[in-house]
Structure formats: C-alpha cells, structure tokens
Amino acid sequence: MIRKFAALIMAVGLCGAAAAQDAKLNIATVDMQQLFKEYHRTNEAQKNINVERARIQKENNERLARIRELDTELQNMRKQLDDPSISDSKKQSVYREWQMKQNEGIALDRERREFLQRRNQALNEKMVQRMKGILEEIRKLVEEEAKKEDYDYVFDKSGMSTSQVPFLLYTKDATDITAVLLEDLNKDAPEDSGTEEEATEPAPAEGATE
C-alpha cells in the first residue's frame, strides 16, 4: 500500500516537472546599442551628415571672411577719423562711409547667424529622422528573429535607466542574438563601409557657433 502511494506521488511529481518544463519561457537578449553602432547604414548616414555639416561650415567661413574684411576696412577708417591732419570735410565723408559699412557688417553677421542656426537645425532634424528609421529597421529585424526562433521575450541588455543602471541585471538561460542579427544586418554591406567604426556624432566645427 505504501509502495503504491509512493509511486503515485512520484508520478504526480514527474507530471508537475514536465508541466513546469513546458511552461519555461524562451528568453533572448540583444545589444541594441551595438547593433546600431556597427550597422553599416548607420556609418553611411553619419558620413553623409558629416559631408553636409562640412558644407555648411564652408559657407559659414566664407561669410565670416567678408565680415572680417569689413572689420578691417572699418578699423582703417577709424584711424582716418582720428588723424588730425585730415580736413573736417574729408572726415565727414569718411564717417558716412564708416556708418554704411558698419551697418552692412551688422546685417551680414545677423544673416550669417540666422543661416547657421537654420541650416544646423534642419540638418539635426534630418539626422534624427535617419537614425529613427535605422532603429526601426533594427527593431523589425529583432521582432522577425524572435518570431522565427519562437522567443517569448527579447530584452535589450544595453538599456539604461535614468540613474544609469542597466534595466537588465540578470537573466538565466537567455540566448544572446546580437551576433546573429549583426551578421544579418551587414550581409549586404559595401567592403569599405567601415562597420566596425563607432558611429558617433562629430564635434561642431571650429567657428560653427560664432
């Protein structure tokens, strides 16, 4: 009787273990930050943005050169106005010209600043939209991989809280699918795409905020 009862308990235990095994979640992790940085399209987008940023800076420098020329002319005129050997009538003429050039310089510098602000803002908005598109493309690929491999959950192990503490502190028996996804993302990458380079936003060029 006792042996029968023990056999019954064992059978129930085995059934419970099997049920727990069936209920085990299939979990994967992915480093979204790594995928984003090492995706060849991210690097291509950053290179294009750098080219556009350099073009903006070139035009800004050209505008600055004209303003500096005016400043030199104004300094020379100021010397004439302070020269006691120059007649009053000549000084009046020089002063009128000095005022005109000063107003021209002020207007040119205002236009330059507005140009720089407008173009940089447009470029930043364009960059944000490009990066959002790339992130959405990566997210869809993660979702497709999760469905294909029948994962219940996929956690981003690079995610950080506002206190800079990782959201994902520990996972048991989780599969890291970062390498698989990265290979898929870069399967059509050009040979010189430089996918291993870290895609970071470049520092503003010198004189960009003048």
C-alpha positions, 0 to 999 in steps of 0.5 A: 500500500505504501509502495503504491502511494509512493509511486503515485506521488512520484508520478504526480511529481514527474507530471508537475516537472514536465508541466513546469518544463513546458511552461519555461519561457524562451528568453533572448537578449540583444545589444541594441546599442551595438547593433546600431553602432556597427550597422553599416547604414548607420556609418553611411548616414553619419558620413553623409551628415558629416559631408553636409555639416562640412558644407555648411561650415564652408559657407559659414567661413566664407561669410565670416571672411567678408565680415572680417574684411569689413572689420578691417576696412572699418578699423582703417577708417577709424584711424582716418577719423582720428588723424588730425591732419585730415580736413573736417570735410574729408572726415565727414565723408569718411564717417558716412562711409564708416556708418554704411559699412558698419551697418552692412557688417551688422546685417551680414553677421545677423544673416550669417547667424540666422543661416547657421542656426537654420541650416544646423537645425534642419540638418539635426532634424534630418539626422534624427529622422535617419537614425529613427528609421535605422532603429526601426529597421533594427527593431523589425529585424529583432521582432522577425528573429524572435518570431522565427526562433519562437522567443517569448521575450527579447530584452535589450541588455544595453538599456539604461535607466535614468540613474544609469543602471542597466534595466537588465541585471540578470537573466538565466538561460537567455540566448544572446542574438546580437551576433546573429542579427549583426551578421544579418544586418551587414550581409549586404554591406559595401567592403569599405563601409567601415562597420566596425567604426563607432558611429558617433556624432562629430564635434561642431566645427571650429567657428560653427557657433560664432 
